[in-house]
Amino acid sequence: NTSYGGEITELNFAFSAVHQKKLHIGMSLNFYDLNFSQQSVLTELNSDVDGTILDVELYQENFTTGTGFSANAGFIYKAHQSFRFGLAYQTPTWYNEVLQDTNYNQDSSIDIGETTFFPENEETFSEFNDRQIISYRLQTPSKLTASTAFIFGKNGLLSLDYIKKKYQKIKLSNGVFTNENEHFQNDLKNTHNYNIGTEWRFDRFSVRGGYNFEQTPNTNNFLSDNSVINFSDIEGYSLGGGYNFGNFKLDFAYSNNNRTSSYNFYNGFNVESADLTLDNRIFTTTVTLSL
């Protein structure tokens, strides 16, 4: 049983300018405050042929905090009344110090041996309430977005986006993370993602739809500890519609995206992983009042 909680608070300082009503440029500086918590309970109730009871319970808490910084820059150029294109770049997010506090509590009738947190920092936890605090620096992927849009008067538009994420730029530092960084370089790839969207207006009524494809960053489907993860690409679509009553607007939207993956209950053991189908469906209703 695992529960998660947390938040990332973001503070932005943005700047923009327009040249001759055709070229729009902008940039922003972003500051992040990260707080994350995870609580996991693993319970094993077993007995062998001789009737020996082998009961184990392992409780783990993980608290992660940190502060980070990133920057964005981009432009949109209106080449024609019916055509525009743009380019945007998002730098990696640099977390200067991430503090990870992990607590273990073991309750068992047998010795379960080693609990591994980082492969290169393997520790044997034989006492109750073992604790491990790790401080490190983290660099996340950068992102490049190229987009274009075709405008059909006041009736509709068609937009296309291409997004490239550099997952091989992920890096852990301020410690010994050789295996982790080799995994980022050897087992991850830079991804190519696509978004297509359209919206059309008929007097007060509007409809829209979209399709997105997100490539998996995994190449060999293996982590550095030889555990299979086997994530597939993500495909999804969205549909929506709304009506403008004048003083207020009513809008409905539906989105669906899915992927398949495998989940290992015990990494490093010869236990068959579970096949998962992740199907996310979101339906939203929005009411806008004009005063």
Salt bridges, closest charged atoms under 4 A:
ASP101 OD2 - ARG131 NH2 2.68
ASP187 OD2 - HIS183 ND1 3.18
ASP251 OD2 - ARG208 NH2 2.67
ASP279 OD2 - ARG281 NH2 3.09
